[in-house]
Structure formats: structure tokens, C-alpha cells
Amino acid sequence: MILNELAQGLRPASDGVEWFESLSEDDQRKVLHALVLFCGQARARQEDAPESIARSGVRPTHTPAVMLTKWRFGMAGLPAHELKKSFRLLIALFSIADTRRRTLYCADGCGHDWHNLAAQPQDPAR
């Protein structure tokens, strides 16, 4: 739920980073793996990489950004100090792809619960 809220701009990126940093390293790696799957489901494109890098604030020369430009998604296997950058990049990519998908394929409504988050009651404990 948090990842979808971040992708849709319903939760500030700073909250997402804070949440991600509160996780164990193992759980951070699991989140990155899930984000890669979400990006695939949202139909992310390699041409989305430059915008993802720009939105994330990660320098284009940092390892996760270079991996993204080469369409390599093994970020979960990077050293611990690269995980937060990878998270920021993948959230940006997911946001771009999911926004396009909602605009092109779900504009007239859809049954995807994750595309209707704004209409759902918010639980402050999440």
C-alpha cells in the first residue's frame, strides 16, 4: 500500500524514504525486489530511466542510476549503502509507469484497488 501511495503522490517521498530506512536491510532488499516487479506490471519503459533519475535526485553517475539506464534491475543485490538510492529511483520509475498506465488504460475507471487509493479511507497507522 505504501509503495502505491508513494507512486501516486498520496504520500510524500520523504515519508517513503523514512519508512524504507526504518526497515531491516533484508526487508529493504525485499522491498526493492517487489518494486522491480511493480515497475514491470506497470509497464515501465527503458526510456523512462532519465526522467526517473531526474525525479529521484540520485546522481546519474551513481551505480543504481547507471544500472537503470542499462535496464538492469539487480539493485537488491547492491551494497547496503546503495539501497536508499535504489529505492528512490525505483519509486520514481514506478510512479512514471503507473501514472501512464492509469492515464492510458484505467482513465475510464478500473477494478484495480491500488488505482483507487484516494477514495479509500486512510488508516493513520500505515
Salt bridges, closest charged atoms under 4 A:
GLU5 OE1 - ARG11 NH2 2.69
GLU5 OE2 - ARG126 NH1 2.51
GLU21 OE2 - LYS84 NZ 3.15
GLU25 OE2 - ARG29 NH2 2.69
ASP26 OD2 - LYS30 NZ 3.27
ASP48 OD2 - ARG100 NH2 2.65
GLU51 OE2 - ARG55 NH2 2.77
GLU82 OE2 - HIS81 NE2 3.46
GLU82 OE1 - LYS85 NZ 3.07
ASP98 OD2 - ARG102 NE 3.00
ASP98 OD1 - HIS115 NE2 2.88
